[in-house]
Amino acid sequence: MLHEYRDIISKLKVENAHFAKIFERHNELDKIVTEVEEGRQHMSDLELEKLKKEKLRLKDEAYKMILDYKKEHNL
């Protein structure tokens, strides 16, 4: 997720517990979605859609936190 911000993500994961939590949850959801889409795990289309929406919401929240960090640190 957001590979171009790898350095900032590393710093935020250490400095901000909330960021670390949403980053970890996003990665968990990414793994589940991938497994379902590749047929290794099964769930209804509705359940999958809910997971994808949660994953996107978490990514948006993390991205905002990254942009705020960049602004605060003049990066």
Buried (B, 14 or more C-beta within 10 A) or exposed (E): BEEEBEEBBEBBBEEBEEBBEBBEBBEEBBEBBEEBEEEEEEBEEEEBEEBBEBBEEBBEBBEEBBEEBEEEEEE
